[in-house]
Amino acid sequence: MPDKLELNPNSMTRLTESSAPSDDDEPSLSSHTLAALKEFLAEQQHHSDAGGSSDVSLLSEDWRLSQFWYSPETAKTVAEEVLTLCGGVHARVACIACPTLYVYLKQMNPNVSLQLLEYDKRFQQYGSDYTFYDYNLPNEIPSELKHSCKVVVADPPYLSKECLEKVSETIHLLIQPGKSFVLLLTGEVQKESAAEILGLYPCGFRPQHSSKLGNEFRLFSNYDPGTRLGGWEK
């Protein structure tokens, strides 16, 4: 299934761009991948039971929508960086198509002001923190979110320049005037486009997913993280 490799595996596949897959097209999973998924979900439950926001948990992946969550280490590392950027003050954070990060942020700091922009309406269970988002309509976001976010983290659903350009329109609408921070999680193949479109450069830290994937992923930022995130590779 070569088309599968062109999708951003952490986000929800937009079935509006192609016909819905049949049951025969559903990817088969190796025993190793299934074991890794079970371990990851068990850790999610452990985090929920251990404290933090017990009302927020990560929904199960839907393989038919090409949903693959970040590994616990990746989710925790990125969440810690976001909280550092917030600086301990009230600051709004937008998570575009990265529900794993939303859940970790909410569990690590229940008081953080978060907004999850997602296509999958199952995430409506997060209440007012959820906003339906279709990257094909990048400007259709609530007026109260426009230019209100100090930190925006995005994980575009497709590894294409066109998709990144549209998501970038949304990012520009979300970030607040003055100093703001943008983090982008996407494939290595988007390196040049990330620099051209958003002025982002890769960090040394390599994002991983709970399932083993063929695409090499990178974390890009619009600021120099210094000693964090493995440094900035400008």
PAVEXKOL-472552 format. One record per residue: residue number from 1; residue in three letters; z, y, x of N, C-alpha, C in turn. Coordinates in steps of 0.02 Angstrom, whole numbers, plus 50000, padded with zeros to 5 digits. Layout:
# residues N
- n,res,n.c3,n.c2,n.c1,ca.c3,ca.c2,ca.c1,c.c3,c.c2,c.c1
- NUM,ALA,Z,Y,X,Z,Y,X,Z,Y,X
...
This chain:
# residues 234
- n,res,n.c3,n.c2,n.c1,ca.c3,ca.c2,ca.c1,c.c3,c.c2,c.c1
- 1,MET,50000,49940,50042,50000,50000,50000,50000,50063,50044
- 2,PRO,49943,50081,50072,49941,50137,50119,49964,50203,50089
- 3,ASP,49952,50215,50024,49973,50277,49993,50048,50286,49996
- 4,LYS,50084,50230,49996,50157,50234,49997,50182,50268,50059
- 5,LEU,50146,50260,50114,50169,50288,50177,50162,50363,50180
- 6,GLU,50126,50391,50132,50116,50464,50132,50170,50500,50090
- 7,LEU,50217,50462,50062,50268,50492,50020,50330,50505,50060
- 8,ASN,50365,50558,50042,50430,50572,50070,50478,50524,50036
- 9,PRO,50506,50476,50070,50544,50423,50037,50611,50445,50010
- 10,ASN,50637,50502,50028,50703,50522,50002,50698,50553,49934
- 11,SER,50638,50576,49914,50632,50614,49853,50596,50574,49800
- 12,MET,50588,50604,49741,50559,50570,49685,50483,50578,49683
- 13,THR,50447,50524,49682,50374,50528,49680,50351,50562,49617
- 14,ARG,50305,50609,49622,50280,50645,49565,50222,50605,49536
- 15,LEU,50235,50570,49480,50184,50527,49452,50128,50567,49419
- 16,THR,50136,50633,49415,50083,50673,49387,50023,50676,49432
- 17,GLU,50032,50658,49495,49977,50662,49542,49936,50597,49547
- 18,SER,49962,50544,49519,49926,50481,49519,49949,50441,49460
- 19,SER,49912,50389,49443,49931,50348,49386,49996,50311,49400
- 20,ALA,50034,50298,49348,50098,50264,49358,50086,50194,49383
- 21,PRO,50127,50170,49430,50117,50104,49459,50133,50049,49410
- 22,SER,50098,49994,49415,50113,49935,49374,50169,49896,49407
- 23,ASP,50196,49846,49371,50249,49805,49399,50226,49769,49462
- 24,ASP,50161,49754,49464,50134,49718,49522,50134,49761,49584
- 25,ASP,50136,49829,49574,50134,49875,49631,50203,49889,49659
- 26,GLU,50256,49865,49626,50323,49881,49649,50335,49847,49716
- 27,PRO,50358,49885,49766,50366,49856,49833,50419,49803,49835
- 28,SER,50406,49751,49872,50456,49698,49882,50501,49717,49939
- 29,LEU,50563,49696,49936,50613,49714,49985,50636,49653,50024
- 30,SER,50643,49662,50088,50667,49607,50130,50742,49597,50118
- 31,SER,50767,49540,50137,50839,49527,50130,50880,49576,50171
- 32,HIS,50852,49597,50229,50888,49646,50271,50894,49713,50236
- 33,THR,50839,49734,50203,50840,49798,50168,50888,49796,50109
- 34,LEU,50888,49741,50071,50934,49735,50015,51006,49735,50038
- 35,ALA,51019,49702,50094,51087,49701,50120,51109,49771,50141
- 36,ALA,51062,49809,50172,51078,49877,50193,51092,49922,50133
- 37,LEU,51053,49911,50079,51064,49951,50019,51132,49937,49988
- 38,LYS,51149,49872,49984,51214,49854,49956,51271,49884,49996
- 39,GLU,51264,49883,50063,51315,49912,50106,51322,49987,50094
- 40,PHE,51265,50020,50087,51265,50092,50076,51298,50110,50009
- 41,LEU,51279,50074,49956,51308,50089,49891,51383,50074,49890
- 42,ALA,51403,50023,49927,51474,50007,49932,51512,50064,49966
- 43,GLU,51480,50094,50017,51512,50150,50052,51516,50211,50007
- 44,GLN,51464,50221,49965,51466,50276,49917,51526,50269,49871
- 45,GLN,51538,50207,49848,51594,50194,49803,51660,50206,49838
- 46,HIS,51661,50187,49903,51722,50198,49942,51737,50272,49948
- 47,HIS,51685,50313,49961,51696,50385,49967,51722,50413,49901
- 48,SER,51694,50388,49846,51715,50413,49781,51787,50394,49766
- 49,ASP,51807,50332,49785,51874,50309,49772,51925,50342,49817
- 50,ALA,51902,50362,49877,51949,50387,49927,51972,50458,49913
- 51,GLY,51934,50494,49873,51955,50563,49858,51894,50607,49849
- 52,GLY,51905,50673,49852,51849,50719,49841,51833,50724,49768
- 53,SER,51771,50737,49752,51750,50745,49683,51734,50677,49653
- 54,SER,51781,50648,49618,51772,50581,49591,51723,50580,49533
- 55,ASP,51706,50639,49506,51660,50643,49450,51587,50641,49472
- 56,VAL,51574,50645,49537,51505,50648,49561,51491,50587,49605
- 57,SER,51442,50549,49588,51422,50492,49628,51347,50488,49630
- 58,LEU,51321,50452,49679,51249,50448,49688,51220,50394,49642
- 59,LEU,51168,50412,49606,51135,50365,49562,51097,50313,49603
- 60,SER,51083,50256,49572,51046,50204,49608,50975,50225,49620
- 61,GLU,50946,50200,49674,50877,50215,49690,50831,50180,49640
- 62,ASP,50776,50212,49624,50724,50182,49583,50664,50170,49627
- 63,TRP,50654,50107,49645,50600,50092,49693,50532,50113,49667
- 64,ARG,50523,50110,49599,50459,50129,49570,50444,50203,49580
- 65,LEU,50497,50243,49592,50488,50314,49606,50494,50329,49681
- 66,SER,50492,50277,49721,50496,50284,49794,50558,50323,49815
- 67,GLN,50615,50304,49787,50677,50337,49802,50714,50299,49857
- 68,PHE,50727,50333,49912,50763,50305,49968,50814,50357,49992
- 69,TRP,50878,50340,49989,50929,50389,50006,50942,50392,50081
- 70,TYR,50970,50448,50104,50990,50456,50174,51044,50405,50191
- 71,SER,51046,50387,50254,51102,50346,50278,51166,50387,50274
- 72,PRO,51224,50356,50270,51287,50393,50268,51295,50442,50326
- 73,GLU,51276,50420,50387,51283,50464,50446,51239,50526,50439
- 74,THR,51177,50517,50415,51133,50575,50407,51159,50622,50353
- 75,ALA,51179,50594,50296,51203,50636,50242,51265,50675,50263
- 76,LYS,51310,50642,50298,51372,50676,50320,51357,50730,50371
- 77,THR,51313,50715,50419,51296,50763,50472,51264,50826,50443
- 78,VAL,51216,50817,50398,51183,50875,50369,51231,50913,50323
- 79,ALA,51272,50878,50286,51321,50911,50243,51370,50952,50284
- 80,GLU,51393,50926,50340,51439,50963,50383,51406,51027,50409
- 81,GLU,51341,51022,50426,51305,51081,50450,51300,51134,50395
- 82,VAL,51285,51112,50335,51279,51159,50279,51345,51194,50267
- 83,LEU,51400,51157,50268,51466,51188,50257,51483,51237,50313
- 84,THR,51462,51221,50374,51472,51266,50430,51434,51331,50419
- 85,LEU,51372,51326,50395,51331,51385,50382,51360,51428,50326
- 86,CYS,51394,51396,50278,51425,51434,50224,51482,51477,50250
- 87,GLY,51512,51456,50307,51563,51498,50340,51628,51503,50303
- 88,GLY,51643,51455,50260,51707,51456,50226,51713,51509,50172
- 89,VAL,51658,51543,50157,51658,51594,50104,51615,51569,50046
- 90,HIS,51621,51603,49989,51582,51583,49931,51508,51596,49945
- 91,ALA,51469,51543,49948,51398,51549,49961,51362,51495,49922
- 92,ARG,51307,51512,49891,51270,51463,49852,51223,51424,49897
- 93,VAL,51219,51359,49883,51175,51313,49921,51127,51281,49872
- 94,ALA,51064,51280,49889,51013,51246,49848,50989,51184,49884
- 95,CYS,50988,51128,49849,50962,51065,49876,50899,51048,49837
- 96,ILE,50842,51052,49870,50779,51037,49838,50759,50965,49853
- 97,ALA,50762,50922,49801,50741,50853,49806,50779,50813,49859
- 98,CYS,50843,50828,49867,50885,50788,49913,50953,50775,49880
- 99,PRO,50954,50730,49831,51016,50716,49794,51071,50685,49837
- 100,THR,51052,50647,49889,51103,50618,49933,51146,50673,49963
- 101,LEU,51113,50726,49987,51150,50781,50017,51194,50816,49966
- 102,TYR,51168,50825,49905,51207,50857,49853,51273,50819,49842
- 103,VAL,51268,50753,49836,51327,50713,49822,51378,50718,49879
- 104,TYR,51354,50714,49941,51400,50719,49998,51433,50787,50002
- 105,LEU,51395,50839,49989,51424,50906,49990,51477,50913,49936
- 106,LYS,51464,50887,49877,51510,50893,49822,51574,50853,49836
- 107,GLN,51567,50796,49868,51625,50755,49884,51666,50785,49941
- 108,MET,51632,50815,49989,51667,50843,50047,51700,50910,50031
- 109,ASN,51670,50948,49985,51699,51012,49965,51681,51024,49891
- 110,PRO,51723,51001,49846,51709,51007,49774,51699,51079,49751
- 111,ASN,51723,51127,49790,51719,51197,49770,51655,51232,49791
- 112,VAL,51613,51198,49831,51553,51230,49855,51506,51243,49796
- 113,SER,51472,51300,49797,51426,51319,49743,51358,51286,49758
- 114,LEU,51340,51236,49718,51280,51196,49732,51232,51197,49673
- 115,GLN,51168,51191,49689,51116,51183,49639,51067,51131,49665
- 116,LEU,51059,51077,49625,51011,51025,49642,50948,51035,49601
- 117,LEU,50893,51047,49636,50828,51054,49603,50791,50988,49610
- 118,GLU,50781,50953,49554,50754,50885,49556,50708,50871,49497
- 119,TYR,50660,50827,49509,50612,50807,49458,50642,50753,49412
- 120,ASP,50682,50709,49440,50711,50653,49403,50766,50679,49357
- 121,LYS,50754,50673,49292,50801,50701,49243,50865,50660,49235
- 122,ARG,50869,50603,49269,50933,50567,49268,50989,50609,49298
- 123,PHE,50970,50655,49341,51021,50697,49374,51048,50752,49329
- 124,GLN,51026,50752,49267,51055,50798,49218,51130,50785,49209
- 125,GLN,51152,50725,49228,51223,50709,49221,51266,50753,49267
- 126,TYR,51236,50789,49314,51273,50835,49356,51285,50903,49322
- 127,GLY,51264,50907,49260,51278,50967,49221,51242,51029,49245
- 128,SER,51279,51084,49247,51248,51149,49265,51226,51152,49338
- 129,ASP,51246,51103,49378,51223,51101,49448,51152,51077,49454
- 130,TYR,51124,51051,49399,51056,51022,49400,51005,51070,49370
- 131,THR,50948,51075,49404,50891,51113,49378,50829,51069,49384
- 132,PHE,50793,51059,49329,50731,51021,49332,50682,51059,49377
- 133,TYR,50648,51021,49420,50603,51053,49467,50540,51011,49478
- 134,ASP,50483,51041,49469,50419,51010,49483,50385,51053,49536
- 135,TYR,50374,51025,49594,50347,51067,49649,50277,51093,49633
- 136,ASN,50243,51062,49584,50177,51088,49564,50184,51155,49528
- 137,LEU,50245,51171,49507,50259,51235,49474,50314,51270,49514
- 138,PRO,50298,51290,49575,50349,51314,49622,50386,51377,49601
- 139,ASN,50356,51417,49557,50387,51480,49538,50430,51474,49475
- 140,GLU,50430,51415,49444,50467,51407,49382,50538,51384,49396
- 141,ILE,50579,51430,49416,50650,51418,49426,50689,51471,49387
- 142,PRO,50750,51456,49366,50790,51505,49327,50798,51571,49365
- 143,SER,50796,51625,49328,50800,51691,49359,50865,51701,49396
- 144,GLU,50919,51669,49372,50984,51679,49405,50987,51646,49474
- 145,LEU,50940,51601,49489,50939,51570,49555,50898,51609,49606
- 146,LYS,50857,51653,49582,50812,51689,49627,50851,51734,49675
- 147,HIS,50836,51725,49739,50865,51764,49794,50942,51764,49792
- 148,SER,50970,51705,49777,51043,51699,49770,51074,51649,49819
- 149,CYS,51033,51616,49860,51058,51561,49901,51062,51580,49975
- 150,LYS,51119,51567,50005,51127,51579,50076,51097,51522,50117
- 151,VAL,51100,51461,50089,51073,51402,50122,51028,51365,50074
- 152,VAL,50968,51347,50098,50921,51307,50060,50902,51246,50102
- 153,VAL,50911,51187,50074,50891,51125,50107,50838,51092,50064
- 154,ALA,50782,51075,50094,50726,51046,50056,50701,50982,50088
- 155,ASP,50680,50936,50046,50650,50874,50068,50589,50861,50023
- 156,PRO,50532,50894,50039,50473,50890,49996,50452,50817,49982
- 157,PRO,50428,50804,49922,50412,50736,49901,50351,50705,49934
- 158,TYR,50307,50744,49962,50248,50717,49995,50241,50744,50066
- 159,LEU,50213,50704,50110,50202,50725,50178,50132,50755,50185
- 160,SER,50123,50811,50150,50059,50846,50152,50072,50921,50159
- 161,LYS,50025,50955,50189,50032,51028,50198,50033,51063,50130
- 162,GLU,49992,51039,50084,49989,51071,50018,50057,51068,49983
- 163,CYS,50090,51010,49986,50155,51003,49955,50206,51049,49989
- 164,LEU,50204,51052,50055,50251,51094,50091,50240,51168,50074
- 165,GLU,50177,51187,50066,50162,51257,50048,50193,51275,49980
- 166,LYS,50188,51229,49932,50215,51243,49866,50292,51246,49867
- 167,VAL,50322,51198,49902,50395,51198,49907,50418,51261,49943
- 168,SER,50379,51284,49991,50396,51345,50028,50398,51406,49982
- 169,GLU,50355,51407,49932,50357,51462,49883,50424,51463,49848
- 170,THR,50449,51404,49831,50514,51400,49798,50570,51421,49845
- 171,ILE,50565,51400,49907,50616,51419,49957,50621,51495,49962
- 172,HIS,50564,51528,49966,50563,51601,49972,50593,51635,49910
- 173,LEU,50586,51603,49853,50616,51631,49792,50691,51621,49790
- 174,LEU,50716,51569,49824,50786,51553,49821,50829,51591,49871
- 175,ILE,50803,51601,49932,50845,51629,49985,50863,51701,49970
- 176,GLN,50925,51718,49988,50950,51786,49975,50925,51834,50028
- 177,PRO,50924,51898,50013,50903,51949,50063,50952,51948,50122
- 178,GLY,50927,51967,50178,50970,51968,50238,50971,51900,50271
- 179,LYS,51028,51883,50301,51033,51822,50339,51040,51762,50292
- 180,SER,50993,51716,50298,50995,51654,50259,50970,51597,50302
- 181,PHE,50985,51536,50282,50970,51478,50323,50928,51428,50284
- 182,VAL,50878,51400,50319,50834,51350,50288,50834,51287,50331
- 183,LEU,50846,51231,50298,50842,51166,50331,50789,51125,50294
- 184,LEU,50746,51092,50332,50693,51053,50303,50695,50982,50332
- 185,LEU,50698,50933,50289,50696,50863,50310,50629,50835,50287
- 186,THR,50588,50816,50335,50522,50790,50318,50494,50752,50378
- 187,GLY,50434,50727,50372,50405,50686,50424,50386,50725,50487
- 188,GLU,50385,50690,50542,50363,50718,50607,50294,50748,50601
- 189,VAL,50252,50719,50557,50183,50742,50549,50179,50814,50522
- 190,GLN,50235,50839,50496,50236,50907,50468,50260,50958,50519
- 191,LYS,50267,50939,50580,50295,50984,50631,50257,51050,50637
- 192,GLU,50192,51047,50644,50152,51108,50651,50153,51149,50587
- 193,SER,50149,51116,50529,50149,51152,50466,50216,51186,50453
- 194,ALA,50270,51153,50472,50337,51182,50463,50344,51247,50503
- 195,ALA,50316,51248,50563,50319,51308,50605,50273,51362,50577
- 196,GLU,50214,51342,50555,50164,51390,50531,50185,51422,50465
- 197,ILE,50209,51381,50418,50222,51405,50350,50291,51438,50343
- 198,LEU,50341,51408,50376,50410,51431,50367,50444,51456,50430
- 199,GLY,50411,51449,50487,50443,51470,50549,50501,51425,50568
- 200,LEU,50495,51360,50555,50548,51312,50568,50530,51270,50630
- 201,TYR,50583,51251,50666,50573,51209,50726,50620,51149,50723
- 202,PRO,50599,51093,50754,50638,51031,50749,50702,51033,50789
- 203,CYS,50752,50999,50763,50815,50988,50798,50815,50919,50830
- 204,GLY,50859,50908,50877,50862,50844,50910,50886,50788,50865
- 205,PHE,50927,50804,50816,50954,50754,50770,50898,50723,50730
- 206,ARG,50898,50656,50726,50846,50620,50689,50874,50591,50624
- 207,PRO,50851,50616,50567,50875,50589,50503,50856,50516,50495
- 208,GLN,50900,50478,50464,50888,50408,50449,50901,50396,50375
- 209,HIS,50872,50341,50350,50882,50323,50281,50917,50255,50277
- 210,SER,50947,50241,50219,50983,50178,50212,50936,50118,50215
- 211,SER,50872,50129,50199,50821,50077,50206,50777,50095,50266
- 212,LYS,50755,50045,50302,50714,50056,50361,50644,50078,50339
- 213,LEU,50621,50134,50366,50557,50163,50346,50510,50170,50405
- 214,GLY,50445,50170,50391,50396,50174,50444,50385,50245,50469
- 215,ASN,50396,50295,50426,50383,50364,50445,50439,50392,50487
- 216,GLU,50422,50427,50541,50472,50460,50583,50492,50526,50550
- 217,PHE,50556,50534,50536,50580,50595,50503,50613,50641,50552
- 218,ARG,50610,50706,50536,50641,50758,50578,50679,50807,50534
- 219,LEU,50723,50843,50566,50761,50897,50533,50739,50962,50566
- 220,PHE,50713,51008,50526,50689,51073,50550,50735,51128,50525
- 221,SER,50739,51182,50563,50782,51238,50542,50749,51304,50561
- 222,ASN,50771,51358,50529,50746,51426,50544,50794,51464,50589
- 223,TYR,50842,51428,50619,50891,51459,50663,50908,51409,50719
- 224,ASP,50934,51436,50774,50954,51394,50830,51024,51367,50816
- 225,PRO,51033,51301,50808,51099,51273,50793,51144,51267,50854
- 226,GLY,51119,51287,50911,51160,51283,50972,51173,51211,50992
- 227,THR,51237,51193,50997,51254,51125,51017,51255,51077,50958
- 228,ARG,51248,51102,50898,51249,51058,50839,51179,51029,50827
- 229,LEU,51177,50976,50790,51114,50943,50769,51070,50925,50829
- 230,GLY,51099,50916,50886,51060,50896,50944,51020,50953,50976
- 231,GLY,51036,51015,50956,51000,51071,50985,50933,51083,50952
- 232,TRP,50902,51139,50970,50839,51162,50941,50782,51148,50989
- 233,GLU,50731,51114,50968,50673,51099,51010,50617,51148,50995
- 234,LYS,50625,51210,51016,50574,51261,51003,50519,51258,51055
